[in-house]
Amino acid sequence: MAGPSGEMLVHAERAVELFEVYQLFADDGNQLLPQESAMDALRTTGVNPTELDLDNEILDLEKRFPGYIEFDNFVKLCVTEWGELSSEDLLKEAFRVFDISNCGRLPREHVKRILVGSGLERLTDDEAEYVLKQLNVDEDGSVCYKDLIDLINSI
């Protein structure tokens, strides 16, 4: 969403989430995000640009601190043409990141971590436990991604 002068506006909850991620990846000394950490930071927020797209966007940013990205520019990267993702898209991306073997299944504890720590509508521990009780957990303790999405969409 754009403001009256064309600047990108971000909902307060999303801004807090972006700031927390920024701080997580920022250098302790100067509180700036190193460019080499930008991709990981963006993916943590649910934004998934290609390396080329990210490099092109970084080239367009103001270069007050070469090699680093200031918070306002990090927010701009998060709301570029890659766009804000829906909660379902964020959940899919989080699931994909944890599903290293690309089998469509995750251990129950990883799913709980995703539900509590990802998306625009993060769940409390109790809410996540309630969702997990509704899912079919295999004998090996894994959850099928499709079952999770179907359940979330039905709520």
N, C-alpha and C positions, 0 to 999 in steps of 0.2 A: 504494500500500500504506500502511495506517495503522499507527502505533505504538500502544503500550499506552494512551497517554493521548489518542489520537485525532489526534495530529499526523501530517502526511504525511511518509513516509519516502521517500528517493530513494537509489537505488544509488550507490555511491561514484563509479563512472565517470561516471554521469549528472550527479552533483553537480559534478564537475570540469568537465565540458562546459558546464554552466549557468554556473559561475563564470567560465570563459573568455569566454563570450558576454557576460555581465554586464560584465566588465572592458572588453571591446571597445566597448560602447556607453556606459559610464559616463563622467561628466565627470572630466577629469583632476584638477581641483582638489579636489573633495570625494568622489570615488570613489562617487558615487551615480548611479543611472540616472534621467535626466530622463524624466518621464512621456511626453513627445512622442516619445521613442525606444523606448518599450516595445513597440509593435507590431512594429517592425523586429527588435528583440531577440528577441521571442517567436517570430516567424516563422523566425529563424535557428536556433532550437532545435527547429523542427518543429512548434510549437504555432501554430494558425491560428484564433484567435477572430475574431469580427466586431468592428467598432469599438464597437458598442453593448455587446456582452458584456464587452469589455475595460474600457470606461468604467464599467460597473456594478461590476465586480470591483475596480477601483481605488478607487471610492467606499467600498467596504467595508474597505479596508486602513487600518491605523493611520497617522495623519497626523503623525508626528514631524517629517518634513521635507517640508512642502508643495511639490508640484511634482516630487518625486523619489520613487523606489522603492528601498527598501533591499533587499539581496541576499536576505534570508529571505523577504520578500514577493514578490520576483521568482520564487523557487522555488515559492511557493504559487500564483502565477499559472500556472506551468508544469505544475502537477499538479492544476489545478481540473477541473471537469467536462469540459473539452475533452480531458482525458486525455493520457496518455503515448501516443505513436504507436509503432507497430511499425517495425522497420528498413525494411520495404517501404513503409510509409506515409511515412516520412521521405524515402526515396529518391524516391517519387512527388512529394512536395511540393518537394523540391530541383529535380527535373526541371522541374516546372511553373513554378517561379520563373525558371529560366533560359530556358524555352521561351516567350519573349515573343510570338512570332508564333502560338503555340498550334497548331503544325503536327505535334507529336508527334516531332520530330527535333531533335537538338542536335549541334553540332560535337564531334568526338572529344575535344578538349581540355577542353571544358566538362563532358563526361561524366566524364573523369578527375578533374576538380576535385570533382565531386559524390561520386565513389566514395571519394576520399581524405579529403574534408572533411565528409561528412554521415553521419548515421545512428548507431546505437548500436554498430555493428561497422564502424568505419572501416578501410579497406584501406590497406596500405602502397603506395608507388609501384610496387613490383614486382608486387604482387597486382593493382593496378588495371591495369597493362599486360597482365598475363595475361588478365584479364577482357576487356579491349578487343580482344585478339587473337582471342578466341572469337566476337566479334560481327561482324555484317556491316556494314562501314563502306562507305557509298556512295562513288561517285567524287568527290562534292563534300566528302567527309570527315565526313559526318554519320551519326549513330547513331539508330535508331528506338527510342523508349522501350519499346515492347512487347517488342522483342527483348532489351533489357537486363533487364527484369523477368523474362521467361521464363528467361533464362540464370541470373540470381541465384537464382530459385526452384529451379532444377535442381541447384544446387551443394549 
